[in-house]
């Protein structure tokens, strides 16, 4: 028989869970046990004197329950008021803190591939080509300096080749130049002296079986001595006065009794005022020309105040150009507006600009001879007056590597310069040229497209369209309607550099004196041409290169001037060398 241990009901209740359901159940059990014990006690009282304590164990699944807790009240009890019984005083006792700190210098940040390139004192370019064409170009310069820079340059190129059916076309061009720059704290002085001696020949005649003229008779020699001095500010302070003064002097003469001297004083001064720059340009251009049949003194004085300012994306230049020209008999005054505006539609990517202006251009014996070396001993001189100059243009950055710009210009020109081939017997004198002036309306269109990929590939396209409408001349003499040039550069493995170049020159016109019946001038067309050339340079080392240059690959006969053809295919090979 299983033993049942009787428990004290109160102790058992104390050990049980406090859940309400369990409490009710436990109370019922406890009441039942008490009744049962009482009945059993009364029933056995007579037979058993003392039953004693009995332990009863009740087996049940345990259910844990948290007892109720008593929260502490957050409401303060009693008197919580405070009173300030004394005034608090604070005293600071300053004491120096000794700190031994060792400063460690900060190392500068190094930028890769920004090393200063090594400079060389001298440079030599030497070559030789067909038509007996030697070339020598030598320059020597000081190295980097914060106080002084100087250099010397010598260049010679000549040719003695022949052109079939024409006179002797040989030429020689020699130049010697000295340059120097002195740097001061807030300004700088530049100076250069140059001498050139160029020899050409009048070969514009048909050569028969016997030579009509000796080389000495057809020789046209020019000598030019020039010096330039420039004194300008070098002050980075934006509030300082900006200035520049330049003085130039030259003497230019030939072997046909033409002698010209010129002195030019020019410069500017300016100052930042408000958000803009006020600038005044000045030029005093003096000129004396002597020829066998004339002696001229021609001067131009120009004063041009301008104001530059920028507002947001708009840049404006506003001012006037006042000029006075004098010669042996006349004194003339001219006043031109000078207004230019540029608007940036897309920052650094697309902009448009417009200009309204004008000005004087001096035509001198020197400037005309540089353009056409086959002048006669007598030349007329007039200044070209650009009375009205209206220009519109745009610039566009089409991509990271491609830029384009275009300009359309209208000009009303008085005394525009033209060249005329003289009506001479070619058996007595070669064809020579003199000057002719006429008033014209000019529409000029210029377009340019540039492609550049790093430093290895570049391509450039230039288009110039010039439409002349003279008042008196039927044709614009020796003014081609268009010129188109396409050039490029391509570098292979940093060793081989290829430079192709193609050039288109449109038709031009010259006087034709074969029509002797009518007094109406006749014109002949000088056919346009295509000039294709290519240059290849091999970089053997950093200081030694080998080059080959081939011009007029199409072997076309090119006429820039009537009766004066150029050489056909010509080539040159040579080297360039840099030395310390």
FIKETI-126763 format. One line per 8 residues: their letters; for each residue x, y, z of C-alpha. Coordinates in pm, whole numbers. Layout:
REM FIKETI-126763
A = X Y Z ~ ... .
This chain:
REM FIKETI-126763
XXXXXXXX = 0 0 0 ~ 134 339 -98 ~ 215 569 185 ~ 51 905 179 ~ 224 1178 365 ~ -13 1431 508 ~ 89 1791 487 ~ -3 2086 691 .
XXXXXXXX = -274 2260 489 ~ -149 2613 566 ~ 209 2532 476 ~ 97 2366 157 ~ -110 2667 62 ~ 181 2896 122 ~ 393 2697 -122 ~ 134 2694 -400 .
XXXXXXXX = 105 2952 -675 ~ -94 3270 -620 ~ -295 3253 -947 ~ -665 3319 -887 ~ -780 2990 -1043 ~ -512 2798 -860 ~ -599 2979 -540 ~ -966 2875 -568 .
XXXXXXXX = -868 2519 -649 ~ -625 2508 -362 ~ -882 2643 -122 ~ -1127 2373 -226 ~ -866 2105 -180 ~ -764 2247 153 ~ -1126 2261 270 ~ -1177 1910 151 .
XXXXXXXX = -869 1790 335 ~ -975 1966 654 ~ -1324 1815 637 ~ -1180 1478 559 ~ -936 1496 848 ~ -1203 1623 1083 ~ -1441 1338 992 ~ -1161 1090 1005 .
XXXXXXXX = -1052 1236 1336 ~ -1391 1212 1486 ~ -1429 861 1354 ~ -1104 739 1503 ~ -1102 937 1823 ~ -1227 652 2015 ~ -974 398 1885 ~ -664 624 1835 .
XXXXXXXX = -556 861 2097 ~ -323 1086 1883 ~ -273 1056 1507 ~ 0 1327 1497 ~ 105 1532 1196 ~ 58 1377 855 ~ 235 1487 542 ~ 45 1473 218 .
XXXXXXXX = 228 1527 -111 ~ 28 1645 -408 ~ 203 1613 -743 ~ 113 1883 -1002 ~ 280 2058 -1296 ~ 464 2379 -1187 ~ 345 2709 -1325 ~ 568 3011 -1234 .
XXXXXXXX = 382 3339 -1173 ~ 529 3678 -1081 ~ 402 3824 -760 ~ 248 4171 -753 ~ 498 4446 -681 ~ 453 4773 -499 ~ 581 5074 -703 ~ 763 5356 -533 .
XXXXXXXX = 568 5680 -568 ~ 738 5953 -768 ~ 542 6226 -600 ~ 762 6396 -339 ~ 631 6373 14 ~ 649 6648 270 ~ 800 6998 234 ~ 1024 7016 -72 .
XXXXXXXX = 1090 7390 -77 ~ 1453 7519 -62 ~ 1602 7846 38 ~ 1945 7995 -45 ~ 2112 8064 280 ~ 2450 8189 146 ~ 2605 8348 -166 ~ 2850 8122 -343 .
XXXXXXXX = 3180 8280 -451 ~ 3422 8140 -710 ~ 3786 8239 -741 ~ 4018 8142 -1030 ~ 4385 8112 -958 ~ 4556 8132 -1302 ~ 4873 7936 -1341 ~ 5081 7894 -1659 .
XXXXXXXX = 5088 7544 -1793 ~ 5428 7446 -1924 ~ 5399 7237 -2241 ~ 5703 7123 -2433 ~ 5577 7064 -2791 ~ 5812 6953 -3065 ~ 5703 7072 -3412 ~ 5740 6818 -3690 .
XXXXXXXX = 5777 6975 -4039 ~ 5504 6880 -4287 ~ 5639 6719 -4601 ~ 5513 6877 -4924 ~ 5281 6674 -5140 ~ 5452 6543 -5450 ~ 5267 6569 -5781 ~ 5353 6299 -6025 .
XXXXXXXX = 5472 6383 -6377 ~ 5523 6751 -6289 ~ 5900 6749 -6291 ~ 6064 7053 -6444 ~ 6184 6974 -6791 ~ 6551 7000 -6860 ~ 6644 7299 -7072 ~ 6922 7319 -7327 .
XXXXXXXX = 7118 7628 -7419 ~ 7129 7565 -7791 ~ 6923 7428 -8078 ~ 7035 7347 -8432 ~ 6824 7254 -8732 ~ 7011 7171 -9052 ~ 6888 7023 -9377 ~ 6941 6999 -9750 .
XXXXXXXX = 6690 6960 -10033 ~ 6663 6937 -10408 ~ 6698 7253 -10617 ~ 7020 7301 -10417 ~ 6836 7416 -10104 ~ 7039 7431 -9781 ~ 6880 7518 -9444 ~ 7047 7622 -9120 .
XXXXXXXX = 6865 7742 -8808 ~ 7068 7798 -8489 ~ 6955 7949 -8159 ~ 7129 7987 -7824 ~ 6956 8101 -7507 ~ 7020 8138 -7136 ~ 6854 7895 -6895 ~ 6586 7967 -6633 .
XXXXXXXX = 6645 8281 -6436 ~ 6433 8509 -6216 ~ 6628 8818 -6315 ~ 6746 8794 -6676 ~ 6690 8612 -7005 ~ 6882 8650 -7332 ~ 6930 8470 -7659 ~ 7061 8482 -8015 .
XXXXXXXX = 6912 8334 -8333 ~ 7060 8282 -8680 ~ 6870 8141 -8977 ~ 6960 8091 -9343 ~ 6770 7926 -9628 ~ 6842 7952 -9998 ~ 6782 7782 -10330 ~ 6942 7804 -10673 .
XXXXXXXX = 6728 7556 -10864 ~ 6578 7630 -11205 ~ 6218 7635 -11327 ~ 6166 7516 -11680 ~ 6096 7790 -11939 ~ 6133 8072 -11684 ~ 6414 8293 -11564 ~ 6645 8223 -11273 .
XXXXXXXX = 6423 8190 -10955 ~ 6693 8153 -10690 ~ 6655 8320 -10351 ~ 6841 8368 -10022 ~ 6689 8456 -9683 ~ 6919 8533 -9389 ~ 6820 8654 -9041 ~ 7017 8738 -8725 .
XXXXXXXX = 6847 8837 -8402 ~ 6936 8921 -8041 ~ 6680 8923 -7760 ~ 6697 9007 -7391 ~ 6459 9049 -7095 ~ 6532 9204 -6756 ~ 6292 9127 -6470 ~ 6237 9371 -6184 .
XXXXXXXX = 6014 9348 -5878 ~ 5710 9513 -6036 ~ 5802 9559 -6403 ~ 6012 9418 -6685 ~ 6213 9541 -6983 ~ 6224 9357 -7318 ~ 6459 9440 -7602 ~ 6544 9281 -7936 .
XXXXXXXX = 6756 9377 -8235 ~ 6709 9203 -8571 ~ 6880 9217 -8906 ~ 6765 9042 -9223 ~ 6904 9032 -9575 ~ 6683 8871 -9839 ~ 6761 8828 -10208 ~ 6504 8736 -10477 .
XXXXXXXX = 6506 8745 -10856 ~ 6257 8871 -11110 ~ 6208 8548 -11302 ~ 5864 8628 -11446 ~ 5956 8601 -11812 ~ 5979 8327 -12071 ~ 6335 8212 -12120 ~ 6452 8152 -12475 .
XXXXXXXX = 6755 7962 -12594 ~ 6972 8249 -12481 ~ 6944 8415 -12140 ~ 6783 8757 -12169 ~ 6901 8899 -11836 ~ 7189 8838 -11603 ~ 7126 8739 -11241 ~ 7251 9076 -11126 .
XXXXXXXX = 6993 9250 -11347 ~ 6703 9050 -11203 ~ 6821 9061 -10842 ~ 6596 9228 -10586 ~ 6771 9271 -10253 ~ 6605 9381 -9927 ~ 6782 9469 -9604 ~ 6602 9536 -9279 .
XXXXXXXX = 6737 9658 -8945 ~ 6490 9682 -8658 ~ 6498 9731 -8282 ~ 6216 9702 -8029 ~ 6202 9804 -7663 ~ 5912 9726 -7431 ~ 5871 9839 -7070 ~ 5568 9693 -6891 .
XXXXXXXX = 5433 9628 -6543 ~ 5472 9292 -6373 ~ 5262 9367 -6067 ~ 5009 9107 -5952 ~ 4818 9360 -5740 ~ 4480 9400 -5908 ~ 4442 9756 -5775 ~ 4774 9872 -5918 .
XXXXXXXX = 4794 10074 -6240 ~ 4863 9858 -6546 ~ 5093 10003 -6809 ~ 5301 9921 -7114 ~ 5523 10140 -7329 ~ 5688 10018 -7650 ~ 5924 10192 -7889 ~ 6017 10045 -8227 .
XXXXXXXX = 6250 10174 -8495 ~ 6347 10027 -8832 ~ 6514 10098 -9162 ~ 6407 9901 -9469 ~ 6563 9942 -9814 ~ 6621 9762 -10141 ~ 6870 9781 -10427 ~ 6630 9984 -10645 .
XXXXXXXX = 6670 10313 -10457 ~ 6381 10264 -10214 ~ 6456 10357 -9855 ~ 6210 10367 -9567 ~ 6244 10449 -9196 ~ 5982 10416 -8927 ~ 5938 10493 -8560 ~ 5645 10366 -8356 .
XXXXXXXX = 5562 10464 -7999 ~ 5275 10262 -7856 ~ 5137 10129 -7532 ~ 4856 10156 -7282 ~ 4775 10231 -6921 ~ 4477 10108 -6723 ~ 4326 10058 -6381 ~ 4053 9847 -6230 .
XXXXXXXX = 3753 10066 -6150 ~ 3455 9904 -5984 ~ 3390 9567 -6146 ~ 3569 9659 -6469 ~ 3896 9777 -6621 ~ 3948 10120 -6775 ~ 4221 10108 -7038 ~ 4359 10367 -7281 .
XXXXXXXX = 4563 10258 -7585 ~ 4784 10499 -7777 ~ 4990 10473 -8097 ~ 5216 10725 -8271 ~ 5326 10571 -8602 ~ 5578 10784 -8797 ~ 5703 10690 -9142 ~ 5936 10836 -9406 .
XXXXXXXX = 5970 10677 -9752 ~ 6211 10776 -10027 ~ 6205 10641 -10380 ~ 6354 10758 -10706 ~ 6039 10957 -10794 ~ 5887 11047 -10459 ~ 5962 11145 -10102 ~ 5679 11086 -9852 .
XXXXXXXX = 5615 11148 -9483 ~ 5313 10964 -9347 ~ 5203 10954 -8982 ~ 4911 10806 -8789 ~ 4818 10898 -8431 ~ 4561 10686 -8247 ~ 4396 10723 -7907 ~ 4158 10450 -7794 .
XXXXXXXX = 3989 10459 -7450 ~ 3814 10134 -7358 ~ 3622 9995 -7064 ~ 3612 9622 -6996 ~ 3350 9477 -6766 ~ 3178 9146 -6700 ~ 2829 9081 -6564 ~ 2741 8720 -6493 .
XXXXXXXX = 2778 8542 -6833 ~ 2814 8863 -7037 ~ 3150 9027 -7119 ~ 3153 9371 -7281 ~ 3419 9603 -7424 ~ 3300 9955 -7495 ~ 3497 10252 -7624 ~ 3596 10464 -7922 .
XXXXXXXX = 3890 10472 -8163 ~ 4002 10819 -8267 ~ 4272 10842 -8535 ~ 4446 11120 -8720 ~ 4648 11057 -9036 ~ 4879 11305 -9201 ~ 5086 11297 -9518 ~ 5263 11555 -9729 .
XXXXXXXX = 4943 11740 -9820 ~ 4645 11614 -9615 ~ 4539 11593 -9253 ~ 4241 11367 -9185 ~ 4052 11272 -8868 ~ 3861 10949 -8813 ~ 3636 10832 -8532 ~ 3523 10470 -8496 .
XXXXXXXX = 3309 10293 -8239 ~ 3465 10000 -8062 ~ 3200 9779 -7903 ~ 3237 9407 -7848 ~ 3012 9172 -7652 ~ 3048 8805 -7567 ~ 2778 8594 -7405 ~ 2845 8253 -7256 .
XXXXXXXX = 2533 8046 -7326 ~ 2682 7723 -7190 ~ 2970 7764 -6949 ~ 3300 7694 -7133 ~ 3105 7502 -7400 ~ 2911 7745 -7620 ~ 2936 8122 -7657 ~ 2844 8388 -7913 .
XXXXXXXX = 3002 8727 -7976 ~ 2946 9041 -8182 ~ 3167 9336 -8271 ~ 3118 9684 -8415 ~ 3436 9872 -8488 ~ 3685 10008 -8739 ~ 4037 10145 -8770 ~ 4331 10248 -8982 .
XXXXXXXX = 4590 10020 -9143 ~ 4917 10168 -9267 ~ 5053 10023 -9592 ~ 5429 10076 -9594 ~ 5705 9977 -9832 ~ 5816 9719 -9576 ~ 5474 9560 -9525 ~ 5398 9552 -9899 .
XXXXXXXX = 5737 9400 -9985 ~ 5688 9124 -9730 ~ 5370 9028 -9917 ~ 5502 9063 -10271 ~ 5877 9060 -10334 ~ 5847 9148 -10706 ~ 5766 9519 -10673 ~ 5869 9782 -10921 .
XXXXXXXX = 6095 10069 -10818 ~ 5795 10302 -10788 ~ 5509 10218 -10553 ~ 5213 10428 -10443 ~ 5124 10427 -10074 ~ 4784 10484 -9912 ~ 4640 10387 -9576 ~ 4348 10144 -9577 .
XXXXXXXX = 4050 10279 -9383 ~ 3819 10017 -9232 ~ 3523 10252 -9197 ~ 3273 9991 -9080 ~ 3348 9652 -8935 ~ 3058 9432 -8823 ~ 3134 9081 -8699 ~ 2928 8793 -8560 .
XXXXXXXX = 3070 8467 -8435 ~ 3030 8164 -8216 ~ 3250 7919 -8031 ~ 3147 7565 -7942 ~ 3318 7287 -7751 ~ 3161 6991 -7927 ~ 3329 6731 -7707 ~ 3629 6689 -7481 .
XXXXXXXX = 3857 6672 -7787 ~ 3677 6883 -8050 ~ 3645 7264 -8066 ~ 3484 7472 -8338 ~ 3446 7844 -8409 ~ 3303 8050 -8691 ~ 3302 8421 -8776 ~ 3112 8626 -9035 .
XXXXXXXX = 3242 8978 -9103 ~ 3131 9266 -9317 ~ 3371 9555 -9382 ~ 3352 9872 -9580 ~ 3710 9942 -9686 ~ 3842 10253 -9856 ~ 4181 10232 -10030 ~ 4205 9854 -10013 .
XXXXXXXX = 4540 9736 -10150 ~ 4562 9540 -10478 ~ 4860 9442 -10695 ~ 4882 9501 -11070 ~ 5121 9332 -11309 ~ 5268 9598 -11537 ~ 5225 9597 -11913 ~ 5588 9563 -12011 .
XXXXXXXX = 5767 9394 -12295 ~ 5896 9067 -12143 ~ 6199 9080 -12374 ~ 6305 9411 -12216 ~ 6207 9361 -11851 ~ 6063 9082 -11637 ~ 5708 9119 -11511 ~ 5693 9347 -11208 .
XXXXXXXX = 5410 9468 -10989 ~ 5286 9796 -10860 ~ 5006 9889 -10622 ~ 4648 9989 -10693 ~ 4381 10102 -10446 ~ 4003 10077 -10462 ~ 3705 10099 -10225 ~ 3541 9762 -10162 .
XXXXXXXX = 3269 9585 -9970 ~ 3411 9273 -9812 ~ 3223 8972 -9677 ~ 3460 8738 -9499 ~ 3368 8401 -9348 ~ 3614 8210 -9133 ~ 3561 7864 -8988 ~ 3791 7649 -8780 .
XXXXXXXX = 3760 7295 -8643 ~ 4023 7148 -8411 ~ 4056 6793 -8287 ~ 4313 6709 -8022 ~ 4353 6374 -7850 ~ 4613 6403 -7573 ~ 4943 6491 -7739 ~ 4949 6213 -7996 .
XXXXXXXX = 4687 6319 -8248 ~ 4581 6665 -8368 ~ 4377 6764 -8672 ~ 4292 7118 -8779 ~ 4059 7242 -9052 ~ 4058 7609 -9160 ~ 3821 7763 -9414 ~ 3843 8124 -9534 .
XXXXXXXX = 3592 8265 -9781 ~ 3650 8626 -9897 ~ 3408 8796 -10132 ~ 3540 9134 -10259 ~ 3310 9375 -10438 ~ 3527 9666 -10565 ~ 3371 9996 -10667 ~ 3583 10040 -10982 .
XXXXXXXX = 3767 9718 -11053 ~ 3575 9444 -11228 ~ 3772 9174 -11049 ~ 3957 9167 -10715 ~ 4313 9131 -10841 ~ 4513 8848 -10682 ~ 4246 8793 -10415 ~ 4137 8426 -10425 .
XXXXXXXX = 3776 8358 -10334 ~ 3861 8085 -10084 ~ 4145 7916 -9902 ~ 4102 7579 -9731 ~ 4369 7413 -9522 ~ 4372 7075 -9350 ~ 4668 6987 -9129 ~ 4741 6726 -8866 .
XXXXXXXX = 4995 6554 -8648 ~ 5018 6192 -8542 ~ 5282 6046 -8309 ~ 5360 5674 -8315 ~ 5511 5522 -7998 ~ 5659 5859 -7896 ~ 5921 5811 -8168 ~ 5777 5889 -8510 .
XXXXXXXX = 5591 6213 -8574 ~ 5390 6247 -8897 ~ 5260 6588 -9014 ~ 5038 6580 -9326 ~ 4915 6907 -9475 ~ 4683 6981 -9764 ~ 4602 7330 -9891 ~ 4340 7444 -10146 .
XXXXXXXX = 4375 7787 -10309 ~ 4090 7920 -10522 ~ 4108 8103 -10852 ~ 4232 8461 -10866 ~ 4252 8727 -11137 ~ 4515 8940 -11308 ~ 4515 9206 -11581 ~ 4547 9072 -11934 .
XXXXXXXX = 4711 9325 -12165 ~ 4691 9114 -12479 ~ 4372 9293 -12588 ~ 4509 9615 -12739 ~ 4204 9702 -12954 ~ 3969 9803 -12672 ~ 4050 10035 -12384 ~ 3835 9822 -12154 .
XXXXXXXX = 4068 9624 -11929 ~ 4061 9251 -11970 ~ 4127 8996 -11698 ~ 4279 8654 -11706 ~ 4210 8379 -11454 ~ 4494 8236 -11250 ~ 4389 7881 -11182 ~ 4369 7759 -10826 .
XXXXXXXX = 4580 7473 -10704 ~ 4611 7201 -10443 ~ 4931 7179 -10239 ~ 4984 6849 -10059 ~ 5283 6807 -9830 ~ 5396 6572 -9556 ~ 5664 6583 -9291 ~ 5807 6291 -9095 .
XXXXXXXX = 6031 6332 -8791 ~ 6204 6048 -8607 ~ 6296 6117 -8243 ~ 6617 5917 -8215 ~ 6688 6056 -7868 ~ 6555 6344 -7661 ~ 6813 6575 -7817 ~ 6862 6429 -8166 .
XXXXXXXX = 6588 6405 -8433 ~ 6590 6324 -8804 ~ 6329 6480 -9036 ~ 6206 6454 -9395 ~ 5984 6722 -9551 ~ 5817 6679 -9894 ~ 5617 6967 -10047 ~ 5391 6985 -10353 .
XXXXXXXX = 5355 6610 -10380 ~ 5101 6657 -10663 ~ 5378 6832 -10861 ~ 5134 7103 -10969 ~ 5252 7434 -11110 ~ 5135 7693 -10858 ~ 5097 8062 -10939 ~ 5066 8304 -10650 .
XXXXXXXX = 5159 8591 -10884 ~ 5109 8616 -11256 ~ 5405 8476 -11453 ~ 5573 8353 -11135 ~ 5528 7977 -11090 ~ 5656 7796 -10783 ~ 5881 7490 -10769 ~ 5719 7156 -10833 .
XXXXXXXX = 5790 6868 -10597 ~ 6063 6964 -10352 ~ 6200 6765 -10061 ~ 6443 6817 -9776 ~ 6613 6590 -9523 ~ 6792 6703 -9209 ~ 6846 6679 -8836 ~ 6764 6879 -8524 .
XXXX = 6997 6874 -8225 ~ 6977 7032 -7879 ~ 7297 7098 -7686 ~ 7398 7234 -7347 .
